[in-house]
Amino acid sequence: MLRVFKHYRPGQVARYVKSYYRGRLFIMGVGAFEFDRGRLLPPKSQDLKALAVLSEVNREIQLLEADVA
């Protein structure tokens, strides 16, 4: 399943990744990502913007996990 986000909202992306656990997503203006085990995986291209998004979303996922515990 591929989800397309028209706007980058880290919290929304984090909730999507956390709920579906494995899949692919695309963020307009940033690029495509894959996720597995509830975490975004590094993209094939080493674009700095994509890496910043990766770390920010994974940080949001950790915050969601901390809220549950």
PLY file of the C-alpha trace (Angstrom):
ply
format ascii 1.0
element vertex 69
property float x
property float y
property float z
element edge 68
property int vertex1
property int vertex2
end_header
0.00 0.00 0.00
1.31 3.46 -0.91
0.03 6.49 0.95
0.62 9.96 -0.51
0.87 12.90 1.89
0.30 16.23 0.15
1.61 18.19 3.13
4.38 17.19 5.50
3.02 16.89 9.03
5.38 14.79 11.19
2.72 13.77 13.70
0.32 12.59 11.03
3.03 10.62 9.22
4.19 9.08 12.51
0.66 7.91 13.39
0.30 6.36 9.92
3.64 4.53 10.16
2.87 3.34 13.69
-0.57 2.04 12.78
0.34 0.16 9.58
3.75 -1.14 10.73
5.02 -1.99 7.20
4.56 -0.28 3.84
5.49 2.67 1.68
4.62 6.35 1.67
5.32 9.42 -0.41
5.54 12.99 0.87
5.12 15.70 -1.76
8.26 17.81 -1.97
10.35 15.33 0.03
10.19 11.93 -1.64
9.35 8.27 -1.15
9.99 6.25 1.99
9.54 2.69 3.12
8.77 1.70 6.68
9.10 -1.55 8.55
8.48 -2.48 12.18
6.95 0.92 12.83
10.03 2.94 11.76
10.93 4.82 8.60
13.85 3.27 6.74
16.60 5.40 5.18
15.85 6.36 1.56
18.02 5.14 -1.31
19.16 8.69 -2.11
21.12 10.45 0.61
19.19 13.71 0.27
19.67 15.86 3.39
16.03 16.97 3.44
14.84 13.36 3.29
17.21 12.34 6.07
15.98 15.22 8.24
12.38 14.13 7.65
13.34 10.54 8.48
14.84 11.48 11.84
11.98 13.85 12.72
9.27 11.28 11.99
11.11 8.53 13.87
11.44 10.92 16.82
7.67 11.54 16.69
7.09 7.76 16.68
9.21 7.45 19.84
7.11 10.18 21.47
3.94 8.29 20.57
5.38 5.16 22.17
6.30 7.10 25.31
2.75 8.49 25.59
1.28 4.99 25.51
3.58 3.59 28.19
0 1
1 2
2 3
3 4
4 5
5 6
6 7
7 8
8 9
9 10
10 11
11 12
12 13
13 14
14 15
15 16
16 17
17 18
18 19
19 20
20 21
21 22
22 23
23 24
24 25
25 26
26 27
27 28
28 29
29 30
30 31
31 32
32 33
33 34
34 35
35 36
36 37
37 38
38 39
39 40
40 41
41 42
42 43
43 44
44 45
45 46
46 47
47 48
48 49
49 50
50 51
51 52
52 53
53 54
54 55
55 56
56 57
57 58
58 59
59 60
60 61
61 62
62 63
63 64
64 65
65 66
66 67
67 68
